[in-house]
Amino acid sequence: RVCVPGSGVGRLAFELTRLGYCVQGNDFSLYMLLGSDFILNAGVATPEHPLKLSPWLLESRNVHGPGDPVRVVQIPDVDPWKVLCSPINP
């Protein structure tokens, strides 16, 4: 059994579950919990039709160039249901 504190949108917890561990992720941020629930349970976004986000749009730290805050991230890069329903490879 593994607990992942500060799990964000749950990518590390997802990867550990994929390896066969019993995992619980937790996070203080309601926004992260809502994002994780949306990605894993809503079924709206798939790798074929990903969501395009600019998560650093309001950040002023670690900005090294004018394009840094508007950089786009596409999620998810894998289909959680296909991965979790496939057999575990040791």
N, C-alpha and C positions, 0 to 999 in steps of 0.2 A: 504494500500500500504506500502510495506516494502523495504528499500534499505539495502543491506548487503555490507558494505565497506570491502575491503580486503578479498573477498570471496574465494580466492584460486581456487580450482577446483570445487567449487559450492556445496559442500555437505550441508552446512547450508541453502543456498538458496533453494536447492532441497527439504529438509525436510519441510521448511516453505511453499513451493508451495504445497507439499503433504497434508499439513493441510488446504489448501484452500486460502491462502493469495496470493495476487498479488505481486510478488517479482522481484526485479532487483538486481543482484549481480554485483559488479565491483571489479577489481583488477588492480594494477599498473603493475604487472609482465606479460609480454607477454607469458612467459612459462606457467603460471597458466591458462591464458585465452585459450591458445592452448590445454592444457590438458583437460580443462573443455569441450571445443568444441568437442574434440575427444571422450571423454567418453559419452557425452550426445547425440551427433549427428552422429557419424561415424557408430555406430551399430556394430563395429568390436568385441568389448569385451562384453561378457555376463557373468553372474555368473557361467554358465556351462563351459565357456572357458575364464577365466579371464586373464588379463595382470598381469605379475609378475614383480614388480619394486623393486629396492633398492634405495629409495629416500635419504638415509643418506650416500651414498657411499663416497661422497667427504666432509662430515662434519668432523670437528675436535673438535667441542664443544659437551658437554654432552655425551661423549663416556665413558662408565663405564666398558666395557669389549671388548675383541677382536671381538666378534660376532655382536656388536651393529651396525656398519656401513653397514654390509652386510645383515642385516635383510630384509627379503622379505615381501612386502605388495601386496596383490592381490586386483585388482579393476576390475570392480565394484562388490560390494557384493549384490546388488539388480539390477534388470533390470529396468532402468529408464522409459522405454516406458510402461511396464506392470503396474508399480506403478502409473504413471501419467494418464493412461487411465482407471484405475479402479475407481469405485465410491468412493466418500469421505465418510469416516465413522466419524460421529460426536462424 
